[in-house]
Amino acid sequence: MKKLRAATDTFTELAMIYAVLLLTSAGLLMQFEDLDFATAIYWAATTATSTGYGDISPKSDGGRLVAVSLMHLSIFVVAPLIVVRLVDRLNENRDAFTHEEQIHILEGIARIEARLDRLEGSAKD
């Protein structure tokens, strides 16, 4: 799970994954359906976003397999990764102390306690 998170940590990485998915799907559709690149990328973009105007639809079994794969990967893999990253960014606690800040605070508390101990010790004398 850590590898998946690291591989999709930024929106740039997610955009790259999405672009590769679109380009791969378009390339495969070009082969199966004998389409030009512009038409294939248009088909891939409309299919991945679930718009699917229906003006271009695969006729071959290979093209249909590409279509079904693209639809499911974009909806059940890419979209949830984007949503998770958005929610993760929104839930990030920007007020949380860093490790260095926590150490600094703990050292300050230790100095205050030591000083109080000395003051209380001298007050008893």
N, C-alpha and C positions, 0 to 999 in steps of 0.2 A: 504494500500500500504506500510506503514511503517513496518508492521509486516512481509510482504513478503520480503522486503529489509533486515530486520534484520535476517530473517531466511536463507537468501542466501547471506550474506555479505562477506563470504570468499569462496575461492575455495575449501577448505576442506568441508564446508557445502554443496556446490554444488556437490562435488564428492560423498558425503554420499547420497544425494538425488538420484543421478544417479545409485549408487550401489544398493540402495533399489529398484529402478525401475527395474534394471536388475534381481536382485534376486527374486523379486516378480513375474516378468514375467516368469522367468525360472521355478519357483516353480509351477505356475499355468499351464504352458505348460507340466510340468512333470505329473501333475494330468490328464490333458485332453488327452494327447497323449501317456501316459505310456512310457516316456523316462527316461534315467538315468540323473543324475545331470550335468555331464560334457557335454553331448550332448545338454541339455536344456540351459545351460549357454552360450555355444558356439552359439546356435541359437539366444539367446537374444542379445548377443553382436553384431553379424553380422546384425541382424534386426534393432537394435537401431541405428547403424551407417549408415544405408541405404545401406549397402553392399549387404546383402541378396543373398548369392551364389545360393540359390535354392536347395541345397543338402538336406536340412531339411525344410519341409513346413508343417504347420498344416493341418490336414485332418478333424478334428471335428469342429463343429460350435464354441465351447468354445475356442479352440486353435486359430481359425481365429480371434475371438473377441480379444483375448490377443494380437495377432500379430498386428492388426489394432490399438489397443490402444497404444501399445509400439511404433509403428512407429510414431504416431501422437504426443504422449507425448515427445518423444525424440527430434523430429524436431521442434515442436511448443511451447514447454515449456522449456526443459532443455537447448537446444542449444541457444535460445535467452537469457536466464539468464546468461549463460557463456559469451556470446558476450557483453552483457550489463556490466557485471563486468569488462571485459577487457577494454572496452572503458572508463568506469568510472575511472579505475586506470590510463589510459593514459591521461585523461583530468584533473586529480587532479592537482590543482595549488599548487605546492610544495613551491612556493615563497610567498604564502599568509601569512599574519601575524596572529598569534594566538590572542585570546582575551586578554591574559595577555600582549603580546607585544603591542597591540593597546592601552591598558590602560597606559603602560609605556611611549609610544610615546606621548599620549595626556597629561600626567602629565608633561613630559619634555617641551612640547610646552607651557603649562600653566606657568611653571617656567620662561621660556624665555620671555613670554609676560609680566609677572609681573616685571621682571628685566628691560625690556625695558621701561615699564611705569614709574618705579622709576627713571631710567636714564633720560628719557624725562622730568619728573617732576623736577628733580634737575637742568637740563639744562636751564629751563625756569626761575629759580630763580636767 
